[in-house]
Amino acid sequence: MSYSIDFRRKVIFTMEEEGLSIRETAKQFRIGSASVSRWINQIEPKASTTRQRKIDKSELIKDVE
């Protein structure tokens, strides 16, 4: 599960406004400090990778039939 972009922005905004450290921010929001650290550099989540099939789907259907 990934956190929403709105939540990520709220976390970073709060950290900056209140002058909190990464650890203090993570503790306040009950999330990992690595997440806060990552969000400082990149607020948008990375796109998930799609796994390629070894066999074309239509070929697989033919084979099963």
C-alpha positions as CSV (number, residue, x, y, z in Angstrom):
1,M,0.0,0.0,0.0
2,S,1.3,3.4,-0.8
3,Y,0.3,6.7,0.9
4,S,-1.7,9.3,-1.0
5,I,0.0,12.3,-2.5
6,D,-2.1,14.5,-0.3
7,F,-0.9,12.8,2.8
8,R,2.7,12.9,1.7
9,R,2.4,16.7,1.1
10,K,0.8,17.2,4.5
11,V,3.7,15.3,6.1
12,I,6.4,17.4,4.3
13,F,4.5,20.6,4.9
14,T,4.2,19.9,8.6
15,M,7.8,19.0,8.9
16,E,8.9,22.3,7.3
17,E,6.3,24.5,9.1
18,E,7.1,23.1,12.5
19,G,10.8,22.7,11.9
20,L,10.7,19.1,12.8
21,S,13.5,16.5,12.0
22,I,12.8,13.6,9.8
23,R,12.6,11.3,12.9
24,E,10.2,13.6,14.8
25,T,8.0,13.9,11.7
26,A,7.9,10.2,11.2
27,K,7.0,9.6,14.9
28,Q,4.3,12.3,14.8
29,F,2.6,10.6,11.8
30,R,3.5,7.1,12.8
31,I,5.3,6.2,9.6
32,G,8.8,5.2,8.8
33,S,11.6,7.8,8.7
34,A,12.8,6.3,5.4
35,S,9.5,7.2,3.9
36,V,9.7,10.8,5.0
37,S,13.3,11.0,3.8
38,R,12.3,9.6,0.4
39,W,9.3,12.0,0.1
40,I,11.6,15.0,0.6
41,N,13.4,14.1,-2.7
42,Q,10.4,12.7,-4.6
43,I,6.8,13.3,-3.5
44,E,5.3,11.3,-6.4
45,P,5.3,7.5,-6.0
46,K,7.3,5.6,-8.6
47,A,5.4,3.9,-11.3
48,S,5.0,0.2,-10.7
49,T,6.7,-2.1,-13.1
50,T,4.6,-4.5,-15.1
51,R,5.7,-8.0,-15.6
52,Q,5.9,-9.3,-19.1
53,R,4.4,-12.6,-20.0
54,K,6.6,-15.2,-21.4
55,I,3.9,-16.4,-23.7
56,D,1.5,-14.1,-25.6
57,K,-1.9,-14.3,-24.1
58,S,-3.7,-15.3,-27.3
59,E,-1.1,-18.0,-27.8
60,L,-1.7,-19.3,-24.3
61,I,-5.4,-19.5,-24.9
62,K,-4.9,-21.5,-28.1
63,D,-2.5,-23.8,-26.2
64,V,-5.0,-24.4,-23.5
65,E,-7.9,-25.1,-25.9
